[in-house]
């Protein structure tokens, strides 16, 4: 806003990244929420909720499709075993199984693909926003532009890595990832299962040095995913019981 007041176009020197067409409106929306709430932390929470709302119907269908895919895994294994010498028959029987149970094997991909530009746009905003410098949220979070260091600092012996900040915000984010995985249908492939088990640990370490505003966004997004998955699981269980 201060650059814009100079009326020389300096506001355009801010690099919003490849998805600037999405980043700029989201940035102004965050500013609007801040003017309304008086706190950038709550503005990020509201922004996370608002950007997720358009994807709710798609995500519900995606999560339901993934759950149904998990339920028909034993039947798919039977088909592969029964027709292991006839790949065309396997494909035909599998497609008929999908049709019978109204399952779309690619149903889980589209919502994620559509959300990627929004994720990158928000990542860029929360990384470069000068407004977050020294901006507090609640309790121990006094600077949304810096990492959460409430528990101190972990030294590192790796070259070019100065260590890791340690705070409850990224740890909470990692815990929500574990909960989310427990509620989400898992792959039958043991290798993929092991990889998915490692993801919360990897992401937690990655986010230790990230700005608290970014970690807050990811944490709220995970909590919303958990709530949505809980709703979908209950709905499917009710339909199955009927």
Steps between C-alpha positions, in 0.01 A plus 500: 500500500782741584668431163169556323455839668819624332313469168807395301410133455742373764240256632560295184862426596374247757548154351186295559642209302371296209145494637482877551154507340385302807750637754404868465124454569578267792747754638241778493247262655742432786542876546121539506466232769774671699315831485191317625669282768796722595733198507691338212488159668121494497511647149703195388249267671209668318691501171568126533131428561381722213745352247390149595123557469487480115669158511272342763264320255792365295691393811194322639467300178875433495508372858191286444658354185822418687302328776308289246826415322636365828186290554528329160874426531438133600279447193762663277762263644272204422460615139877535456558155645221337300601650164873545557578352156249722321576875543210604275255300711641661815445844351146417389398347834658788692310760296176309559578496873554878495171545314309274738622683810492845332870558560723736302867395541611851402243671723756582768739678262291787362436686830869489588603622154253790523629596845869508400490856353322625814757328727791656311330841491442496877854372560638796304278752678590378847870487407535856366231699684679785679183549702577180693839630622467520878125434479379304805226239513412355842684372807869432419477583127636854486631507142311328217791559261746302715516135609345377825790482749314452829690178585837636388733395221636164375863527382596333173826336393400507132680750273303813403231417759518717809261284698129484560263715699278301735147602590153353558345639179688275249475207743121547513500516120684166486253342743205613286668335199518171693132527598408584142685192371327275754161621375586486129483172304852363454658326204531123497863535387734450805766729347247783461375442854853540639552816295173647628604421859819701449325803350390659833857472635650647181249785485542581871877539458447706184258734677714551813680795337202626298322823588234449768240648264568222248488228765176648636346484153602134456379410851156654444477335158577161659236555770242582233601185309455290816154647562400438139634142501311433824179622337556287187585188702186537713284557193639192322463286814137612530430420134662158537290423810181585312 
